[in-house]
Every structure is written in structure tokens, then in C-alpha cells.
Amino acid sequence: MKFRDFILNMTPDELNQYAKAAGTTTGYLKTHLLYGYKEPRKNLRKALAEHSGGKVSEQEILQHFGLYPTSNLLNQNGNEVART
């Protein structure tokens, strides 16, 4: 699931609980992270993925901020790069 969709589909109470569990605030989520204005630090990225209940991966959070490619990568032989 896309990080933006995950955030927008939450009720205000769910968003508040998620933000607290991840170690941030709903204001920070809505103001800086939802629109990709600020890139979260590694610990926050991991917490956001961990506390999403498996709905959002750290890779998807990185994609939201343009820090991870969304298309298939090819190695020097023209084969797809193995993903872990």
C-alpha cells in the first residue's frame, strides 16, 4: 500500500495511535510526511513501517519520498536486480 493512502485511510483516532506508537505526532505526519516535505530519519522510517501492522513497508515509505526506485532495475547483464 502506498504510504499516502495508508495515512489518508485512517480515522483521526487511528492516526493518533499510529503516530504515538511510531514516536511522532499527527501534526508532523500530516504536515511534513504526508506531502513528502521532510524525509524521516532512519529510526522513524523503521517505526512507521513497523507500527503499520504490515500495511506499509519501509521500501514503500522510501518510495513515497522518492528515495527508492519504483520501476524495475536492470543490472549490467540486462537482468532484473534481485530484491530482498
MARVEXGU-513160 format. One record per atom (N, C-alpha, C): residue in three letters; atom name; z, x, y. Coordinates in nm, 3 decimals, m for minus. Last residue first. Layout:
residues N
ALA/CA/Z/X/Y
...
end
This chain:
residues 84
THR/N/m0.206/1.548/m0.809
THR/CA/m0.080/1.546/m0.884
THR/C/0.004/1.428/m0.846
ARG/N/m0.551/1.568/m0.864
ARG/CA/m0.440/1.520/m0.784
ARG/C/m0.316/1.514/m0.870
ALA/N/m0.819/1.795/m0.867
ALA/CA/m0.714/1.728/m0.944
ALA/C/m0.601/1.689/m0.853
VAL/N/m1.115/1.734/m0.691
VAL/CA/m0.993/1.811/m0.699
VAL/C/m0.890/1.729/m0.777
GLU/N/m1.432/1.689/m0.847
GLU/CA/m1.318/1.635/m0.775
GLU/C/m1.195/1.722/m0.796
ASN/N/m1.680/1.948/m0.814
ASN/CA/m1.598/1.857/m0.894
ASN/C/m1.483/1.806/m0.809
GLY/N/m1.814/2.143/m0.685
GLY/CA/m1.862/2.008/m0.666
GLY/C/m1.786/1.905/m0.748
ASN/N/m1.701/2.388/m0.698
ASN/CA/m1.799/2.358/m0.801
ASN/C/m1.858/2.217/m0.785
GLN/N/m1.508/2.389/m0.501
GLN/CA/m1.628/2.471/m0.481
GLN/C/m1.737/2.443/m0.583
ASN/N/m1.407/2.039/m0.499
ASN/CA/m1.380/2.181/m0.500
ASN/C/m1.512/2.258/m0.488
LEU/N/m1.386/1.760/m0.285
LEU/CA/m1.460/1.831/m0.388
LEU/C/m1.422/1.978/m0.381
LEU/N/m1.188/1.471/m0.234
LEU/CA/m1.217/1.610/m0.201
LEU/C/m1.294/1.673/m0.317
ASN/N/m1.231/1.141/m0.130
ASN/CA/m1.226/1.236/m0.239
ASN/C/m1.263/1.375/m0.189
SER/N/m1.043/1.043/0.165
SER/CA/m1.161/1.044/0.080
SER/C/m1.145/1.148/m0.031
THR/N/m0.818/1.084/0.310
THR/CA/m0.828/0.956/0.240
THR/C/m0.949/0.949/0.149
PRO/N/m0.606/1.370/0.352
PRO/CA/m0.739/1.307/0.346
PRO/C/m0.739/1.177/0.266
TYR/N/m0.330/1.365/0.562
TYR/CA/m0.374/1.377/0.423
TYR/C/m0.508/1.306/0.413
LEU/N/m0.261/1.306/0.813
LEU/CA/m0.223/1.438/0.765
LEU/C/m0.266/1.462/0.621
GLY/N/m0.272/1.064/0.945
GLY/CA/m0.392/1.149/0.944
GLY/C/m0.365/1.289/0.893
PHE/N/m0.061/0.899/0.915
PHE/CA/m0.057/0.988/1.030
PHE/C/m0.176/1.084/1.034
HIS/N/m0.128/0.776/0.678
HIS/CA/m0.107/0.693/0.796
HIS/C/m0.112/0.778/0.923
GLN/N/m0.116/0.988/0.499
GLN/CA/m0.246/0.932/0.536
GLN/C/m0.236/0.848/0.662
LEU/N/0.162/1.013/0.475
LEU/CA/0.084/1.122/0.535
LEU/C/m0.054/1.073/0.579
ILE/N/0.208/0.774/0.341
ILE/CA/0.268/0.795/0.473
ILE/C/0.193/0.906/0.546
GLU/N/0.076/0.826/0.105
GLU/CA/0.028/0.716/0.190
GLU/C/0.087/0.726/0.331
GLN/N/0.239/1.034/0.009
GLN/CA/0.097/1.058/0.037
GLN/C/0.040/0.950/0.129
GLU/N/0.473/0.901/m0.043
GLU/CA/0.472/0.999/0.066
GLU/C/0.328/1.032/0.106
SER/N/0.397/0.551/m0.101
SER/CA/0.421/0.688/m0.144
SER/C/0.423/0.781/m0.022
VAL/N/0.535/0.234/m0.112
VAL/CA/0.463/0.330/m0.029
VAL/C/0.498/0.469/m0.078
LYS/N/0.672/0.099/m0.310
LYS/CA/0.559/0.031/m0.247
LYS/C/0.474/0.125/m0.162
GLY/N/0.904/0.203/m0.413
GLY/CA/0.779/0.231/m0.483
GLY/C/0.656/0.166/m0.421
GLY/N/1.100/0.139/m0.230
GLY/CA/1.101/0.073/m0.360
GLY/C/0.972/0.092/m0.437
SER/N/1.125/0.276/m0.003
SER/CA/1.029/0.166/m0.001
SER/C/1.025/0.091/m0.134
HIS/N/1.283/0.497/m0.014
HIS/CA/1.350/0.369/0.010
HIS/C/1.254/0.250/0.021
GLU/N/1.092/0.704/m0.049
GLU/CA/1.194/0.677/m0.149
GLU/C/1.255/0.537/m0.135
ALA/N/0.945/0.701/0.190
ALA/CA/0.880/0.674/0.063
ALA/C/0.983/0.632/m0.042
LEU/N/1.147/0.763/0.374
LEU/CA/1.067/0.642/0.393
LEU/C/0.998/0.603/0.262
ALA/N/1.233/1.012/0.276
ALA/CA/1.325/0.897/0.274
ALA/C/1.248/0.766/0.289
LYS/N/1.007/1.169/0.325
LYS/CA/1.054/1.152/0.189
LYS/C/1.145/1.030/0.178
ARG/N/0.998/1.151/0.606
ARG/CA/0.884/1.105/0.524
ARG/C/0.929/1.077/0.382
LEU/N/1.242/1.273/0.669
LEU/CA/1.223/1.131/0.698
LEU/C/1.106/1.075/0.619
ASN/N/1.193/1.537/0.585
ASN/CA/1.305/1.461/0.528
ASN/C/1.289/1.311/0.552
LYS/N/0.966/1.608/0.749
LYS/CA/0.958/1.602/0.603
LYS/C/1.069/1.518/0.542
ARG/N/0.937/1.397/1.042
ARG/CA/0.966/1.522/0.973
ARG/C/0.970/1.499/0.822
PRO/N/0.664/1.189/1.145
PRO/CA/0.801/1.208/1.100
PRO/C/0.818/1.342/1.029
GLU/N/0.475/1.203/1.435
GLU/CA/0.475/1.238/1.294
GLU/C/0.619/1.260/1.248
LYS/N/0.428/0.941/1.657
LYS/CA/0.505/1.060/1.623
LYS/C/0.500/1.081/1.473
TYR/N/0.240/0.733/1.658
TYR/CA/0.259/0.815/1.777
TYR/C/0.331/0.945/1.747
GLY/N/0.172/0.540/1.469
GLY/CA/0.135/0.679/1.445
GLY/C/0.151/0.770/1.565
TYR/N/0.263/0.286/1.487
TYR/CA/0.135/0.314/1.552
TYR/C/0.094/0.460/1.541
LEU/N/0.503/0.312/1.342
LEU/CA/0.407/0.206/1.309
LEU/C/0.269/0.236/1.365
LEU/N/0.653/0.519/1.470
LEU/CA/0.590/0.539/1.340
LEU/C/0.483/0.437/1.308
HIS/N/0.742/0.433/1.729
HIS/CA/0.678/0.563/1.707
HIS/C/0.601/0.576/1.577
THR/N/0.823/0.159/1.728
THR/CA/0.769/0.223/1.846
THR/C/0.688/0.348/1.815
LYS/N/0.915/0.087/1.470
LYS/CA/0.818/0.003/1.541
LYS/C/0.750/0.076/1.656
LEU/N/1.095/0.298/1.406
LEU/CA/0.987/0.259/1.316
LEU/C/0.877/0.185/1.390
TYR/N/1.268/0.289/1.625
TYR/CA/1.189/0.410/1.601
TYR/C/1.071/0.378/1.510
GLY/N/1.377/0.031/1.586
GLY/CA/1.306/0.065/1.710
GLY/C/1.217/0.187/1.692
THR/N/1.510/0.057/1.348
THR/CA/1.391/m0.030/1.353
THR/C/1.310/0.000/1.478
THR/N/1.598/0.402/1.281
THR/CA/1.622/0.269/1.338
THR/C/1.494/0.187/1.335
THR/N/1.692/0.601/0.992
THR/CA/1.632/0.584/1.125
THR/C/1.665/0.444/1.176
GLY/N/1.747/0.637/0.721
GLY/CA/1.811/0.722/0.820
GLY/C/1.748/0.716/0.957
ALA/N/1.669/0.468/0.525
ALA/CA/1.586/0.588/0.544
ALA/C/1.644/0.682/0.650
ALA/N/1.854/0.265/0.555
ALA/CA/1.852/0.340/0.429
ALA/C/1.774/0.471/0.444
LYS/N/1.778/0.169/0.809
LYS/CA/1.910/0.229/0.788
LYS/C/1.912/0.316/0.662
ALA/N/1.519/0.070/0.748
ALA/CA/1.538/0.175/0.848
ALA/C/1.672/0.246/0.829
TYR/N/1.584/m0.130/0.560
TYR/CA/1.496/m0.018/0.524
TYR/C/1.516/0.098/0.620
GLN/N/1.736/m0.307/0.716
GLN/CA/1.795/m0.243/0.598
GLN/C/1.715/m0.120/0.557
ASN/N/1.539/m0.380/0.906
ASN/CA/1.664/m0.318/0.948
ASN/C/1.731/m0.245/0.832
LEU/N/1.348/m0.500/0.742
LEU/CA/1.313/m0.382/0.819
LEU/C/1.437/m0.307/0.864
GLU/N/1.494/m0.720/0.650
GLU/CA/1.445/m0.621/0.555
GLU/C/1.412/m0.489/0.626
ASP/N/1.530/m0.855/0.895
ASP/CA/1.645/m0.807/0.818
ASP/C/1.605/m0.700/0.718
PRO/N/1.261/m0.914/0.972
PRO/CA/1.347/m0.830/1.056
PRO/C/1.469/m0.775/0.982
THR/N/1.051/m0.875/0.680
THR/CA/1.127/m0.959/0.772
THR/C/1.211/m0.867/0.859
MET/N/0.744/m0.692/0.641
MET/CA/0.889/m0.707/0.624
MET/C/0.946/m0.807/0.723
ASN/N/0.481/m0.639/0.693
ASN/CA/0.511/m0.749/0.600
ASN/C/0.659/m0.771/0.578
LEU/N/0.473/m0.412/0.853
LEU/CA/0.443/m0.542/0.914
LEU/C/0.477/m0.661/0.824
ILE/N/0.527/m0.207/0.665
ILE/CA/0.620/m0.234/0.776
ILE/C/0.598/m0.375/0.831
PHE/N/0.301/m0.227/0.498
PHE/CA/0.435/m0.235/0.443
PHE/C/0.535/m0.273/0.551
ASP/N/0.094/m0.177/0.677
ASP/CA/0.105/m0.308/0.615
ASP/C/0.245/m0.330/0.557
ARG/N/0.150/0.097/0.731
ARG/CA/0.149/m0.003/0.839
ARG/C/0.167/m0.144/0.783
PHE/N/0.115/0.217/0.479
PHE/CA/0.245/0.219/0.544
PHE/C/0.255/0.112/0.652
LYS/N/m0.067/0.047/0.225
LYS/CA/m0.066/0.122/0.350
LYS/C/0.069/0.107/0.419
MET/N/0.000/0.085/m0.118
MET/CA/0.000/0.000/0.000
MET/C/0.000/0.090/0.124
end
